[in-house]
Amino acid sequence: MSYTSHLPSDRRPVVISGPSGTGKGTLFKLLLERHPNTFTFSVSHTTRGPRPGEKNGEDYHFVTKEAFEELKASGGFVESAQFGDNFYGTSKANIMEKSAKGKIVVLDIEMEGVKQIQASRFPARFVFIAPPSEEELERRLRGRGTDKEESILKRLAQAKVELEYSKKPGVHDKIIVNDDLETAYKELEGFVYAPLAEM
Ligand SMILES: Nc1ncnc2c1ncn2[C@@H]1O[C@H](COP(=O)(O)OP(=O)(O)OP(=O)(O)O)[C@@H](O)[C@H]1O
């Protein structure tokens, strides 16, 4: 069946999570590239300053700490987290606005964020991308060439925690093992386009 002839009947945002290096970004990019009129990504808020070349509203919504705290206190984030001195969050309004324009919002969220979204009962579908094995995950992290040894070891330790959490029944609507990329992509596409009656 061709997925270009109809739109997904389930319009809820799709939350993609999984250990670092498992291929979330790769799969997520493919989905957006192949269906640019159907899906869009959510742009996070952050209190960190923009890096050279980053555009406000495209890479992030860059805000002050005060503005961030105000939005958080008013329940404006579906999830938020602090990394180092900086705060990051996904705004509800941002998701609603993009959904209102007819797009399905895809979010790349780490495990703690997934827990927050689930606790808030924000309507979403949850997909977990698992590596074929811990050895292959390590190979991908090293192969990517973006992380220092210390960071790779931290990511591998965190991966164990996330894989354990993913086994908890009911946490994810779909678990996809990203072994062969195209096979995993087809599974993701099949899931997001599945008729409501099949879920
Ligand atoms: N099915 C696959 N087979 C082999 N390599 C893959 C596959 N999927 C992704 N990769 C490669 O694995 C590396 C990690 O992928 P990616 O950066 O998409 O992971 P991620 O889960 O988004 O990580 P992070 O959470 O750190 O952003 C990349 O170099 C990517 O090209």
The ligand as an ORCA input file, in Angstrom:
! r2SCAN-3c Opt
* xyz 0 1
  N      19.744      1.036     11.002
  C      20.969      1.555     11.124
  N      22.040      0.806     10.788
  C      23.296      1.306     10.911
  N      23.588      2.540     11.359
  C      22.559      3.329     11.721
  C      21.200      2.888     11.618
  N      20.401      3.894     12.053
  C      21.213      4.914     12.401
  N      22.509      4.588     12.192
  C      23.712      5.405     12.472
  O      23.887      5.381     13.905
  C      24.374      6.645     14.373
  C      23.416      7.176     15.444
  O      22.185      7.567     14.845
  P      21.392      8.895     15.311
  O      22.346     10.029     15.431
  O      20.222      9.013     14.406
  O      20.934      8.428     16.778
  P      19.992      9.143     17.866
  O      19.220      8.059     18.488
  O      19.230     10.248     17.202
  O      21.054      9.729     18.888
  P      20.936     11.008     19.910
  O      19.837     10.685     20.863
  O      22.282     11.028     20.570
  O      20.671     12.214     19.057
  C      24.476      7.557     13.154
  O      25.835      7.585     12.718
  C      23.558      6.884     12.126
  O      23.959      7.165     10.802
*
